[in-house]
């Protein structure tokens, strides 16, 4: 029986901190759960600044993309959640390092709080290579 969706687990990415999958594939797209800046080796928050946390989030998303046979360069949309919109510029600088050309569509949302006290969380929708 063929399924219209399947779950992706990235064994080298931080474990989920709740009842969700790292990502789900459906119709050629990889829908990645939000990644907070957890160090995969320790399971603890990594990075003291929003920019450093954004880098760790993107690294974690990259691990999930790789587990599905894609890269962050295949991303079509990312959503960034920050607890302080004052960090927008520094998060943008960190983000730009991962997407120097042809960046995906993006939304940045200010939120009151994030899991585990993180300052940044990022999710993604990635087009899988054919």
C-alpha positions in Angstrom: 0.0 0.0 0.0 1.4 3.4 -1.0 1.2 6.2 1.5 0.8 9.9 0.6 3.2 10.9 3.4 6.1 9.4 5.3 8.0 10.5 8.3 11.7 11.5 8.2 13.9 11.0 11.3 17.4 12.5 11.2 19.4 10.3 13.5 22.2 12.9 14.0 19.8 15.8 14.7 18.6 16.7 18.2 15.7 14.5 19.4 12.2 16.0 19.2 11.2 17.6 22.5 7.6 16.7 22.0 5.2 14.3 20.2 6.3 15.3 16.6 8.5 14.1 13.8 11.6 15.9 12.5 9.8 16.1 9.1 7.2 14.6 6.9 7.4 14.1 3.2 4.3 14.6 1.0 3.9 15.4 -2.7 7.6 16.1 -3.3 7.9 18.5 -0.3 9.6 18.1 3.0 7.7 19.8 5.9 10.3 20.3 8.7 9.2 20.8 12.3 10.6 23.8 14.0 14.1 23.5 15.3 15.2 25.3 18.4 19.0 25.7 18.9 19.7 22.3 20.6 23.2 20.9 20.4 22.7 17.4 18.9 25.5 16.0 21.1 24.2 17.3 24.4 20.5 18.0 23.9 21.0 21.4 25.5 20.4 24.9 24.2 23.3 26.2 22.2 24.3 29.9 21.6 24.0 32.9 23.9 22.8 35.3 21.2 19.8 35.2 18.8 22.3 35.1 15.9 24.2 32.1 17.3 20.9 30.4 18.0 19.7 31.0 14.5 22.9 29.4 13.2 22.3 26.3 15.3 18.7 26.1 14.2 19.7 26.2 10.5 22.4 23.6 11.1 19.8 21.3 12.7 17.4 21.9 9.8 20.3 21.1 7.4 20.7 17.7 9.2 17.0 17.0 8.7 17.1 18.0 5.1 20.1 15.7 4.5 18.3 12.8 6.1 15.6 13.3 3.4 18.1 13.6 0.5 17.9 17.4 0.2 19.8 20.5 1.4 18.8 23.8 2.8 19.5 25.3 -0.7 16.3 23.4 -1.8 14.2 25.3 0.8 11.2 27.1 -0.6 10.0 28.7 2.6 11.3 29.2 6.2 9.6 30.7 9.2 11.7 32.2 11.9 10.2 32.8 15.4 12.0 35.2 17.7 11.3 36.3 21.2 12.8 39.7 20.6 12.1 41.5 17.3 15.1 43.7 18.2 17.3 40.8 17.2 15.9 40.9 13.6 19.0 42.4 12.1 21.5 40.0 13.8 19.4 37.0 12.9 19.2 38.2 9.3 23.0 38.4 9.2 23.3 34.8 10.4 20.6 33.7 8.0 22.2 35.3 5.0 25.3 33.1 5.5 23.2 30.1 4.7 21.4 31.7 1.7 23.9 33.9 -0.1 21.9 33.8 -3.4 18.3 33.0 -4.3 17.0 32.7 -0.7 13.7 31.0 -0.1 10.5 32.9 0.8 10.5 33.7 4.5 8.4 35.0 7.4 9.7 36.3 10.7 7.3 36.3 13.7 7.8 37.8 17.1 6.5 35.5 19.9 6.2 35.7 23.7 8.2 32.5 24.4 9.7 29.4 22.7 10.3 25.9 24.0 13.1 25.3 26.5 13.7 29.1 26.8 15.1 29.4 23.3 15.3 32.9 21.7 14.9 31.5 18.1 13.1 28.7 16.4 13.1 28.0 12.6 10.9 25.7 10.5 11.2 25.0 6.8 9.4 23.6 3.7 11.9 22.1 1.3 11.4 20.9 -2.3 12.9 17.4 -2.6 15.2 16.9 -5.6 13.7 14.9 -8.3 
